[in-house]
Amino acid sequence: MSMVISDECIACGACETDCPVNAISEGDTQFEIDTDKCIECEGYFDSPQCVDVCPSDAISKA
């Protein structure tokens, strides 16, 4: 599984810098998660860091 970013994204960029595998990048109108790269922070953290730092609660499991 991987995480996904919904339309609630405010394009603040907080999630991009916290991703340990660089799976998050800026899209046309919001940030996007590369589902092939996303590992939900397994082996790095106890929970997905993008979810923890997102101020608009726009990130959830796919």
BELQUI-V805889 format. One line per field, one symbol per residue. phi: phi as a letter, one per 20 degrees, with the letter a starting at -180 (. if undefined). Layout:
phi = ???
//
This chain:
phi = .becdeffgdlengfgfeffdledbfefcbfcdfffefdlmfndcfbfffffeffdledbff
//
